[in-house]
């Protein structure tokens, strides 16, 4: 139907109304629950306490000044980065290894996949309870097994030097299955022809992995890396359930989000907490931007 | 006549099986401990693997002492409402973003993308203050609140809608359907695998969530399974069997659902990973 005037045709107007109606719940929800809160958090970071109550006082950049001089904040940044640097490469390496092994014609692939994914199904709160029990210095299964090998008991959850590794082990254990499922899906999209061609060229299985598999699975690998990094930077549940403030290992394991939680809800200093979470936002944004820039160099989108 | 393939196959299975055992060992140990006595669980010489008697009392006691029924109700209500509303609203918006032309489309979709790039802790304090101001803390509404809409869900389902053929809408129009009917009766059913995947994601992440229920529903009878565990942990301190019982009670529902719907879970995760 030709538009005879500058007014919008009935059909187009109809489409617009329907569209706005369909996006309304989600859009209104996003604005109210997410977009406005981002600005509110930023705004709150300039206040002391920031709960709009009696202690709500404007302090300008004081929270940020305090934060940059607070050794606990920097330690938390270090803790979070250490955790991330342990969990990401190790869980992805294992996940890739298992995915490659399951990618061949092999019996029990679905069963293996189902079992490896189980840790992802369990709530982290409950998972941490059982790992805390496994890590128990006196009665835990892990120290018992070590004692059978003649190794003295380890203070998995109270030794400041080891605790972050104990936490990371739980993280790796949780993520291997999830990352493996994603990588396996990515691997299965690589056409057989590439492998056949390289076999004709005389390449062995290992060489095939580096020349065919790895380059072609890079999009999935990139996705897995980004999601695991972002999840790891936000670690809270496991550390919260495992290590409380009185634990000698607290200083060296408290993550940035755990610190945010303590300041905002335990000490009711939401202003300071907001500043901390803004720091987390900045760090994650920087990491994400770096990854996106570097992606062009090593990810092959065919 | 070479043994190499056979040996390497066996080694591979040995490796995979050890990995699989590592995945489930904590759960097996959790269940075994929940049936032991405190003495058995702390006995080192000899170390007790299996309980001599299967003590079901722990389950009855822990259930009663912590009012697990309420915890189940709260948790499932939160999951169900988030899944239904989240999937519905995401599908509606996803369809519009994928198949309709309208002013503001790029801008509003930009909001969706933006939300996905930001760590969720940024939203928590203001969301908490909102719920507090509405006087709705310690309610199911509070639990559901942040999950009413899903940027991720919208993004994911949009991918599914994008790949459907254009002819479908034209045919529906010829049949006299308006846009709403086209969406509901023609297009939506064709994205079923996407809807299932999103439903599973949403349910799973709601079930595992800890920080939000922890801060917004602080009273014991408004808590969820995860948030109650923290209090339970300190209450039982060194009563290891009871602690493990509580953990089992908290996770078995999702385990059951997972075993019944393994295929959908795995497919959902695989396809959504691929689409993203």
HADDOCK unambig.tbl for C-alpha pairs under 7 A between the chains (distance, minus, plus):
assign (segid A and resid 15 and name CA) (segid B and resid 100 and name CA) 6.97 0.50 0.50
assign (segid A and resid 16 and name CA) (segid B and resid 102 and name CA) 5.14 0.50 0.50
assign (segid A and resid 18 and name CA) (segid B and resid 179 and name CA) 6.76 0.50 0.50
assign (segid A and resid 19 and name CA) (segid B and resid 96 and name CA) 5.27 0.50 0.50
assign (segid A and resid 19 and name CA) (segid B and resid 100 and name CA) 6.53 0.50 0.50
assign (segid A and resid 19 and name CA) (segid B and resid 102 and name CA) 6.77 0.50 0.50
assign (segid A and resid 22 and name CA) (segid B and resid 92 and name CA) 4.99 0.50 0.50
assign (segid A and resid 22 and name CA) (segid B and resid 93 and name CA) 5.28 0.50 0.50
assign (segid A and resid 22 and name CA) (segid B and resid 96 and name CA) 6.29 0.50 0.50
assign (segid A and resid 23 and name CA) (segid B and resid 92 and name CA) 6.34 0.50 0.50
assign (segid A and resid 23 and name CA) (segid B and resid 93 and name CA) 4.16 0.50 0.50
assign (segid A and resid 23 and name CA) (segid B and resid 96 and name CA) 6.60 0.50 0.50
assign (segid A and resid 25 and name CA) (segid B and resid 89 and name CA) 6.12 0.50 0.50
assign (segid A and resid 26 and name CA) (segid B and resid 89 and name CA) 5.78 0.50 0.50
assign (segid A and resid 26 and name CA) (segid B and resid 90 and name CA) 6.56 0.50 0.50
assign (segid A and resid 26 and name CA) (segid B and resid 93 and name CA) 6.48 0.50 0.50
assign (segid A and resid 26 and name CA) (segid B and resid 149 and name CA) 5.39 0.50 0.50
assign (segid A and resid 29 and name CA) (segid B and resid 149 and name CA) 5.78 0.50 0.50
assign (segid A and resid 30 and name CA) (segid B and resid 149 and name CA) 6.84 0.50 0.50
assign (segid A and resid 33 and name CA) (segid B and resid 127 and name CA) 6.60 0.50 0.50
assign (segid A and resid 33 and name CA) (segid B and resid 146 and name CA) 6.57 0.50 0.50
assign (segid A and resid 34 and name CA) (segid B and resid 115 and name CA) 6.78 0.50 0.50
assign (segid A and resid 34 and name CA) (segid B and resid 123 and name CA) 5.91 0.50 0.50
assign (segid A and resid 37 and name CA) (segid B and resid 123 and name CA) 5.25 0.50 0.50
assign (segid A and resid 37 and name CA) (segid B and resid 126 and name CA) 5.36 0.50 0.50
assign (segid A and resid 38 and name CA) (segid B and resid 122 and name CA) 6.02 0.50 0.50
assign (segid A and resid 38 and name CA) (segid B and resid 123 and name CA) 6.02 0.50 0.50
assign (segid A and resid 40 and name CA) (segid B and resid 126 and name CA) 6.44 0.50 0.50
assign (segid A and resid 41 and name CA) (segid B and resid 122 and name CA) 6.54 0.50 0.50
assign (segid A and resid 41 and name CA) (segid B and resid 125 and name CA) 6.98 0.50 0.50
assign (segid A and resid 41 and name CA) (segid B and resid 126 and name CA) 6.55 0.50 0.50
assign (segid A and resid 112 and name CA) (segid B and resid 20 and name CA) 6.85 0.50 0.50
assign (segid A and resid 114 and name CA) (segid B and resid 262 and name CA) 6.72 0.50 0.50
assign (segid A and resid 115 and name CA) (segid B and resid 20 and name CA) 6.16 0.50 0.50
assign (segid A and resid 116 and name CA) (segid B and resid 20 and name CA) 5.86 0.50 0.50
assign (segid A and resid 116 and name CA) (segid B and resid 23 and name CA) 6.05 0.50 0.50
assign (segid A and resid 119 and name CA) (segid B and resid 23 and name CA) 6.50 0.50 0.50
assign (segid A and resid 121 and name CA) (segid B and resid 254 and name CA) 6.76 0.50 0.50
assign (segid A and resid 121 and name CA) (segid B and resid 255 and name CA) 6.70 0.50 0.50
assign (segid A and resid 122 and name CA) (segid B and resid 251 and name CA) 5.80 0.50 0.50
assign (segid A and resid 123 and name CA) (segid B and resid 207 and name CA) 6.89 0.50 0.50
assign (segid A and resid 123 and name CA) (segid B and resid 208 and name CA) 4.40 0.50 0.50
assign (segid A and resid 123 and name CA) (segid B and resid 226 and name CA) 6.81 0.50 0.50
assign (segid A and resid 123 and name CA) (segid B and resid 251 and name CA) 6.47 0.50 0.50
assign (segid A and resid 124 and name CA) (segid B and resid 208 and name CA) 6.43 0.50 0.50
assign (segid A and resid 125 and name CA) (segid B and resid 226 and name CA) 5.60 0.50 0.50
assign (segid A and resid 125 and name CA) (segid B and resid 229 and name CA) 6.63 0.50 0.50
assign (segid A and resid 126 and name CA) (segid B and resid 247 and name CA) 4.84 0.50 0.50
assign (segid A and resid 126 and name CA) (segid B and resid 250 and name CA) 6.80 0.50 0.50
assign (segid A and resid 129 and name CA) (segid B and resid 247 and name CA) 6.93 0.50 0.50
assign (segid A and resid 130 and name CA) (segid B and resid 26 and name CA) 6.49 0.50 0.50
assign (segid A and resid 130 and name CA) (segid B and resid 30 and name CA) 6.04 0.50 0.50
assign (segid A and resid 130 and name CA) (segid B and resid 244 and name CA) 6.68 0.50 0.50
assign (segid A and resid 131 and name CA) (segid B and resid 26 and name CA) 6.94 0.50 0.50
assign (segid A and resid 139 and name CA) (segid B and resid 42 and name CA) 5.43 0.50 0.50
assign (segid A and resid 139 and name CA) (segid B and resid 44 and name CA) 6.59 0.50 0.50
assign (segid A and resid 173 and name CA) (segid B and resid 23 and name CA) 6.93 0.50 0.50
assign (segid A and resid 181 and name CA) (segid B and resid 270 and name CA) 6.37 0.50 0.50
assign (segid A and resid 182 and name CA) (segid B and resid 270 and name CA) 5.41 0.50 0.50
assign (segid A and resid 182 and name CA) (segid B and resid 273 and name CA) 6.14 0.50 0.50
assign (segid A and resid 185 and name CA) (segid B and resid 270 and name CA) 5.69 0.50 0.50
assign (segid A and resid 237 and name CA) (segid B and resid 210 and name CA) 6.53 0.50 0.50
assign (segid A and resid 241 and name CA) (segid B and resid 230 and name CA) 6.41 0.50 0.50
assign (segid A and resid 277 and name CA) (segid B and resid 121 and name CA) 6.79 0.50 0.50
assign (segid A and resid 277 and name CA) (segid B and resid 122 and name CA) 6.16 0.50 0.50
assign (segid A and resid 281 and name CA) (segid B and resid 118 and name CA) 6.89 0.50 0.50
assign (segid A and resid 281 and name CA) (segid B and resid 119 and name CA) 6.46 0.50 0.50
